Amino acid sequence: MKAGCCAIAGLLLSACVDTVAPQTVPLTLPLADGRAQAVRIGPQSFVVNRRALDQVGLRVTRVEGRDLEYSEGAIAKKAAEAYCAGFHRRLDPAAIGRFSLPNAWVFGGDCL
């Protein structure tokens, strides 16, 4: 009988506990020195380089398969967003992408 009372008391107490997920703290970004980091989107692998010329930007290229093309800006942006998500951050919504030869997409902005 005592075990049944403890189980019921445990259920009642667990109903009072706040089950909100803990906040994720943004991680420190690596230096903007062009160091490559692999990012996976589904079956495809990409390399994202965070570099600073006149401002910080993200350069995205595909690792396996064919090179990125002009029409693949959306998948390149997903790779840049996944890079930022790896640091518990989001890609700057004002980051404008442009196709850059040879076969890369560059986003003028950083992870916030």
N, C-alpha and C positions, 0 to 999 in steps of 0.2 A: 504494500500500500504506500509506503514511504517513497519508493522509486517512482511510482505514478504521480505523486504530488510534485516531486522534483522536476519531472518531465514537463508537467503542465506549467509550473512556475518558470521553467526555462523558455517555453514557448511564449508566455506572456511577456517576459523580459525582452526577448528577441524582437517582439513587435515594437518596442520602444526605441530600438537602436536606429539611428540614422544610417541609411544605406547608400548615401551619396558617394560616388567614386572620388578618390583623392585627386586633387589638382595636380596636373603634370607641370613640372617646372621646366622652362626652356633651358636647353643645354647650350653651352658655349660653342659658338660657331668656329670652325677652323679659320686660320688666316686666309685672306683673299689673295693667295699666291699661285692659284691655278692648279693646285693639287687635285688629282682625279679621285672621284669616289664613285663606286659602282652602285647603281640603283636598278631594281627589277620592277617592271610593270607587266604582270601576267607572265607570259613566256619570253618576253623580250628583256634584254639587258641594255642599260644605257650607262654612259659615263657623264657625270656632271662635274664641271670645273667651276669653282667660285673664284673669280678673279677681279682685280681692280685695275681699271685703266684710268678713266677720269671719274668713274663711279663704280660701285660694286655691281657685278652682273654674274649671271649663271649661264654657262655654255653647256649645251646638251648635245651629245653625239651617241649613235647606236654602236654597241660593241659587236654583236653578232648579226649576221645577215646583211642585207643591203644597207647602204648609207641612208641617212635621213634625207627626205626631199622637201621641197617647198610646201607641198600639200600636207605635211605631217606636223604642223605646228601644235595641234591639239594634243597629240601623244607626247610631244616634247615638253609641253607645259605640264602634263601629268607627271613626267619624270622630274621636272624641277620642283613640283609640289611635293612629290615623294621624298626628294632630297631634304627639303625643309622640314617635312613631317618627321624625318629621322632625328631631328634636333628639337622636336616638340614645338615647332614653329610653323608659320604659314607663309606662303609666297606672297610678297607684296602685291595686293590687288591692282596696283598701278603699274606693275612691271609689264612693259610692252615688249613683245617678242619680235624678232626679225630673223629672217633666214640669212645665214652667213656662210660663205664658201670657205673651206670645202665641206659641204654637207653637214652643217650644224645649225642649231637654233640658239640664239643668244637672247636672254631676257634681261633687260635693263632694270634691275631692281634686286632686292635682297630678301632674305628670310626675316620676317618680323617676329 
